């Protein structure tokens, strides 16, 4: 679609997803989307902590549109420790044939990745390295979301059961085991954690997930896993119905 129409679509989508987004942020979105042909609905940009971040998807799409000549990635062996899950990778982006290339480094270890991708530190490091090199090659001034380290999802932010009693009554019932299972389902089926949380609150019939009983949360996790296995597309449609609550979910 024409660039102007695409930018307007991104602004409408941003308003729909992030209900409390400021006018300044929308102006900034217009600038970024116009300059680099990034799209919110395509997943190229994310609004987080009152700022815009480009995604790996957005950067790879930009490289394709710019007819990037190649991307070379290699491990920096002297800085890697596979036993500790620590990896440092070097990426070189060649925007055109004959280019000397733009270099970017990415590191990852258990301390700076989300628990959802724990064990995949080498792949995270590769993504971060490629992102940095692409941002240099194409003059992207905003950071990529994959570079900012561990950003707890709404589910991960919930304290463990031990912090709020033993799970009886309405104390926080999300024990480590149940929470880990929920995170596993989200990761396995690539679900939006914020939408899952909004759905969980609705399913449990409480104002916040913290107020749900352990039995309610366990029933929700069981139902979510079963639905994801049998008909993920239908589940995603159900989750998308909570888009309007994404920012306001407790």
C-alpha positions as CSV (number, residue, x, y, z in Angstrom):
1,X,0.0,0.0,0.0
2,X,1.1,3.6,-0.4
3,X,3.5,4.7,2.3
4,X,1.2,7.4,3.7
5,X,-1.7,4.9,4.0
6,X,0.7,2.4,5.7
7,X,1.8,4.9,8.2
8,X,-1.8,5.8,9.1
9,X,-2.6,2.1,9.5
10,X,0.3,1.8,11.9
11,X,-0.9,4.8,13.9
12,X,-4.4,3.3,14.1
13,X,-3.1,0.0,15.2
14,X,-0.8,1.6,17.8
15,X,-3.8,3.4,19.3
16,X,-5.8,0.2,19.4
17,X,-3.0,-1.9,21.1
18,X,-1.6,0.8,23.5
19,X,-4.6,2.6,24.8
20,X,-2.7,5.2,26.8
21,X,-0.1,6.0,24.2
22,X,0.9,9.7,24.1
23,X,0.6,12.1,21.2
24,X,4.4,12.6,21.3
25,X,4.8,8.8,20.9
26,X,2.5,8.8,17.9
27,X,4.4,11.7,16.3
28,X,7.6,9.7,16.8
29,X,6.0,6.6,15.3
30,X,5.0,8.6,12.2
31,X,8.6,9.7,11.8
32,X,10.1,6.2,12.3
33,X,7.5,4.5,10.1
34,X,7.9,7.0,7.3
35,X,11.7,6.9,7.3
36,X,12.1,3.2,7.3
37,X,8.8,1.7,6.1
38,X,8.2,0.0,9.4
39,X,4.8,-1.2,10.3
40,X,3.2,-1.8,13.7
41,X,0.7,-4.4,12.4
42,X,3.5,-6.3,10.8
43,X,5.3,-6.5,14.1
44,X,8.2,-4.3,13.1
45,X,7.8,-1.9,16.1
46,X,6.9,-2.3,19.7
47,X,6.1,0.4,22.2
48,X,7.7,-0.4,25.6
49,X,8.5,1.7,28.6
50,X,7.3,4.9,26.8
51,X,9.6,4.4,23.9
52,X,9.7,2.7,20.5
53,X,11.8,-0.4,19.7
54,X,12.4,-2.1,16.4
55,X,12.1,-5.9,16.3
56,X,14.3,-8.5,14.6
57,X,11.4,-9.0,12.2
58,X,11.4,-5.3,11.2
59,X,15.1,-5.2,10.7
60,X,15.2,-8.4,8.6
61,X,12.3,-7.0,6.5
62,X,14.2,-3.7,6.0
63,X,17.3,-5.6,4.9
64,X,15.2,-7.5,2.3
65,X,13.7,-4.3,1.0
66,X,17.1,-2.7,0.7
67,X,18.4,-5.8,-1.1
68,X,21.1,-6.6,1.5
69,X,23.9,-8.5,-0.1
70,X,24.6,-10.8,2.9
71,X,24.9,-11.3,6.7
72,X,27.8,-13.2,8.1
73,X,27.8,-14.4,11.8
74,X,30.5,-16.0,13.8
75,X,31.2,-16.8,17.4
76,X,33.9,-15.0,19.4
77,X,35.4,-18.1,20.9
78,X,37.6,-16.3,23.4
79,X,34.5,-14.7,25.0
80,X,32.2,-17.7,25.0
81,X,31.6,-20.2,27.8
82,X,29.1,-22.8,26.7
83,X,29.1,-24.5,30.1
84,X,27.9,-21.3,31.7
85,X,25.5,-20.5,28.9
86,X,27.4,-17.4,27.9
87,X,27.9,-16.5,24.2
88,X,29.2,-13.6,22.3
89,X,28.7,-13.5,18.5
90,X,29.9,-11.1,15.8
91,X,27.7,-10.2,12.8
92,X,28.8,-8.5,9.7
93,X,26.1,-7.0,7.4
94,X,27.0,-6.3,3.7
95,X,24.5,-3.8,2.4
96,X,25.8,-4.2,-1.1
97,X,28.4,-6.2,-3.1
98,X,31.9,-4.9,-2.5
99,X,30.9,-3.3,0.8
100,X,33.4,-3.6,3.7
101,X,30.5,-4.4,5.9
102,X,29.0,-3.1,9.2
103,X,29.9,-5.1,12.3
104,X,27.8,-5.6,15.4
105,X,28.3,-7.8,18.5
106,X,25.7,-9.5,20.6
107,X,26.1,-11.3,24.0
108,X,23.7,-13.4,26.0
109,X,23.8,-15.4,29.2
110,X,21.3,-16.6,31.8
111,X,21.4,-13.2,33.6
112,X,20.3,-11.1,30.6
113,X,17.7,-13.3,28.8
114,X,14.1,-14.0,29.7
115,X,13.3,-17.3,31.4
116,X,11.1,-18.0,28.3
117,X,14.3,-18.5,26.2
118,X,16.6,-19.9,28.9
119,X,18.8,-22.5,27.2
120,X,18.8,-20.7,23.9
121,X,21.4,-18.1,24.8
122,X,23.5,-18.7,21.6
123,X,20.5,-17.9,19.4
124,X,19.7,-14.8,21.4
125,X,23.3,-13.6,21.1
126,X,23.1,-14.2,17.3
127,X,19.9,-12.2,17.0
128,X,21.3,-9.3,19.0
129,X,24.5,-9.3,16.9
130,X,22.6,-9.3,13.7
131,X,20.2,-6.5,15.0
132,X,23.1,-4.2,15.9
133,X,24.9,-4.7,12.6
134,X,21.7,-4.1,10.7
135,X,20.9,-0.9,12.7
136,X,24.4,0.4,11.9
137,X,24.2,-0.5,8.2
138,X,20.8,1.2,7.7
139,X,21.1,4.1,10.2
140,X,18.4,2.9,12.6
141,X,18.7,5.2,15.7
142,X,16.3,3.2,17.9
143,X,17.3,0.1,19.8
144,X,15.9,-3.3,19.0
145,X,13.8,-4.9,21.6
146,X,15.9,-8.1,21.5
147,X,18.9,-6.1,22.7
148,X,17.5,-4.8,25.9
149,X,17.9,-8.0,27.9
150,X,15.4,-9.7,30.0
151,X,12.0,-7.9,30.0
152,X,9.7,-9.8,32.4
153,X,6.3,-10.7,30.8
154,X,3.2,-10.0,32.9
155,X,3.1,-13.7,33.8
156,X,6.8,-13.8,34.9
157,X,6.3,-10.7,37.0
158,X,3.9,-12.5,39.4
159,X,5.6,-13.4,42.6
160,X,5.8,-17.0,43.6
161,X,3.3,-18.7,45.9
162,X,5.7,-18.5,48.9
163,X,5.6,-14.7,48.8
164,X,1.9,-14.7,49.5
165,X,1.1,-17.6,51.6
166,X,0.5,-21.3,50.9
167,X,-2.1,-21.0,48.1
168,X,-5.2,-21.4,50.3
169,X,-7.9,-18.9,49.9
170,X,-7.3,-15.9,47.5
171,X,-3.6,-15.4,48.1
172,X,-1.5,-15.5,45.0
173,X,-2.0,-19.0,43.7
174,X,0.6,-18.9,40.9
175,X,3.1,-21.3,42.4
176,X,6.4,-21.7,40.6
177,X,5.3,-25.0,39.0
178,X,2.1,-23.6,37.6
179,X,3.7,-20.4,36.5
180,X,6.5,-22.3,34.8
181,X,3.9,-24.4,33.0
182,X,2.1,-21.3,31.8
183,X,5.3,-19.8,30.5
184,X,6.1,-23.0,28.7
185,X,2.7,-23.0,27.0
186,X,3.2,-19.3,25.9
187,X,6.6,-20.0,24.6
188,X,5.7,-23.3,22.8
189,X,2.7,-21.9,21.0
190,X,4.1,-18.4,20.6
191,X,1.2,-16.6,22.4
192,X,1.1,-13.0,23.5
193,X,1.7,-13.1,27.3
194,X,-0.3,-10.0,28.0
195,X,-3.3,-11.3,26.1
196,X,-3.0,-14.6,27.9
197,X,-3.0,-12.8,31.2
198,X,-6.1,-10.8,30.3
199,X,-7.8,-14.0,29.3
200,X,-6.8,-15.7,32.5
201,X,-8.3,-12.9,34.6
202,X,-11.6,-13.2,32.6
203,X,-11.5,-17.0,32.9
204,X,-11.0,-16.9,36.7
205,X,-13.6,-14.2,37.2
206,X,-11.4,-12.0,39.4
207,X,-10.2,-8.4,39.1
208,X,-6.5,-9.5,39.0
209,X,-4.8,-12.8,38.5
210,X,-3.3,-12.4,42.0
211,X,-6.8,-12.8,43.5
212,X,-7.5,-16.1,41.7
213,X,-7.3,-19.3,43.7
214,X,-4.7,-22.0,42.9
215,X,-7.4,-24.3,41.6
216,X,-8.8,-21.5,39.3
217,X,-5.3,-20.9,37.8
218,X,-4.6,-24.6,37.4
219,X,-7.9,-25.1,35.6
220,X,-7.0,-22.2,33.3
221,X,-3.6,-23.5,32.5
222,X,-5.0,-27.0,31.7
223,X,-7.7,-25.4,29.5
224,X,-5.2,-23.2,27.7
225,X,-2.8,-26.1,27.0
226,X,-5.7,-28.2,25.7
227,X,-7.0,-25.5,23.4
228,X,-3.6,-24.6,22.1
229,X,-2.9,-28.2,21.2
230,X,-6.3,-28.8,19.5
231,X,-6.9,-25.5,17.7
232,X,-4.2,-22.8,18.1
233,X,-5.9,-20.5,15.5
234,X,-9.1,-20.4,17.4
235,X,-7.2,-19.7,20.7
236,X,-5.4,-16.8,19.0
237,X,-8.7,-15.4,17.9
238,X,-10.0,-15.6,21.4
239,X,-6.8,-13.9,22.8
240,X,-7.1,-11.1,20.2
241,X,-10.5,-10.2,21.6
242,X,-8.6,-8.9,24.6
243,X,-6.4,-6.5,22.6
244,X,-8.4,-3.5,24.0
245,X,-7.5,-4.6,27.6
246,X,-3.8,-5.3,26.8
247,X,-2.6,-2.1,28.5
248,X,-5.0,-2.1,31.3
249,X,-4.6,-5.7,32.4
250,X,-3.8,-5.9,36.1
